[in-house]
Amino acid sequence: MLGAAVLRAAVLRAAVMSEETKKPAETPSDAPQPKSGQSVGQAVKQGVVDAFAPVISAIDTIGGHIIMAARAFSWLPRRPFRGRSYLESMDYIGFGSLPVVLLVGLFTGMVTALQSVQVFREFGLTHLAGGTTGVSIAAELGPVLTSLMLAGRVGAGIATEIGTMRISEQIDALESMAVNPIQFLVLPRIVAGLLMTPILVLLFFIISMGGAYLIAVVKLGEDAGLFIYHFEEMVSFIEVMKGLMKGCVFGFTITLVGCYYGFNASGGGRGVGIATTKAVVISSVSVLVLDYFVTELLLVIFPVGS
């Protein structure tokens, strides 16, 4: 019996070994698969497309912003006007942003005056601190810093609000009720940004000069008469108007960018977060980029000394 069991095991082992020798060698799952043939021309074309993909995407995004702005302003003279939506947007952008704008403006004026006085003391020109501080804040620091504050607060808020409405299908519900979402959601915010941002820039300028006066005159003991005299001599009405014009451009840009990315949000809560981040970053960068081009244009229209 032992011999028969040993013989049976040997036969089974021989059968298994013969089956294994007949099987083809298996290809590892991680082995590279052969690629389909691709000509040199197709490879070059694909490489060019990949290289210019960011440029094409940027042009497409700019075009989307322009189309949204055109669609929004086409509804401006058409009924219904919905004045309550405009007032609510103005309250959110203007009054809601007032504390942070005034706080930043106060300390901006204080630190600018402090630096100006310390530098001018080496040349005996401390009486120019009021004028130089006023010019720098009226034409540059005021509109730029105010707009950056609005980009962080208003741009993020608009993108989050409209993006949430998009992913929760509230915008689709508006369209089903024959309410145009561009007119109802986008236009009031853009108009409010155009109107309220210059007002915030002007308030920023006023509170900044108050802070500059406190530091230069009250704390550092500079002559109040000379401070005010050179401020009036160097800060003209044109300089203030330049800052207000920049505020209009920046306010329009910030609200438009926030509306665009909120309106095109997708992918649930994560998509809303991505849209909000893009709105803040792009609107902030747009403010700094546009500041140069708007400044150059204003210098052509209003030359220095005009």
BELFEN-V218240 format. One record per backbone hydrogen bond with DSSP energy under -1.0 kcal/mol. NH is the residue of the N-H (numbers start at 1). CO is the residue of the C=O. If there is no record, write none. Layout:
# BELFEN-V218240
nh/co
NH/CO
NH/CO
This chain:
# BELFEN-V218240
nh/co
5/1
6/2
7/3
8/4
9/5
10/6
11/7
12/8
13/9
14/10
15/11
16/12
17/13
18/14
19/15
20/16
21/17
22/18
23/19
31/28
43/39
44/40
45/41
46/42
47/43
48/44
49/45
50/46
51/47
52/48
56/52
57/53
58/54
59/55
60/56
61/57
62/58
63/59
64/60
65/61
66/62
67/63
68/64
69/65
70/66
71/67
72/68
73/69
74/70
75/72
76/73
78/75
86/82
87/83
88/84
89/85
90/86
91/87
92/88
93/89
94/90
96/91
101/97
102/98
103/99
104/100
105/101
106/102
107/103
108/104
109/105
110/106
111/107
112/108
113/109
114/110
115/111
116/112
117/113
118/114
119/115
120/116
121/117
122/119
123/120
125/120
128/125
129/126
132/128
133/129
134/130
135/131
136/132
137/133
138/134
139/135
140/136
141/136
142/137
144/140
145/141
146/142
147/143
148/144
149/145
150/146
151/147
152/148
153/149
154/150
155/150
157/153
158/154
159/155
160/156
161/157
162/158
163/159
164/160
165/161
166/162
167/163
168/164
169/166
170/165
171/165
173/169
174/170
175/171
176/172
177/173
178/175
179/174
184/180
185/181
187/182
190/186
191/187
192/188
193/189
194/190
195/191
196/192
197/193
200/196
201/197
202/198
203/199
204/200
205/201
206/202
207/203
208/204
209/205
210/206
211/207
212/208
213/209
214/210
215/211
216/212
217/213
218/213
219/214
220/215
222/216
227/223
228/224
229/225
230/226
231/227
232/228
233/229
234/230
235/231
236/234
240/236
241/237
242/238
243/239
244/240
245/241
246/242
247/243
248/244
249/245
250/246
251/247
252/248
253/249
254/250
255/251
256/252
257/253
258/254
259/255
260/256
261/257
262/258
263/259
264/260
265/262
272/268
273/269
274/270
275/271
276/272
277/273
278/274
279/275
280/276
281/277
282/278
283/279
284/280
285/281
286/282
287/283
288/284
289/285
290/286
291/287
293/289
294/290
295/291
296/292
297/293
298/294
299/295
300/296
301/297
302/298
306/303
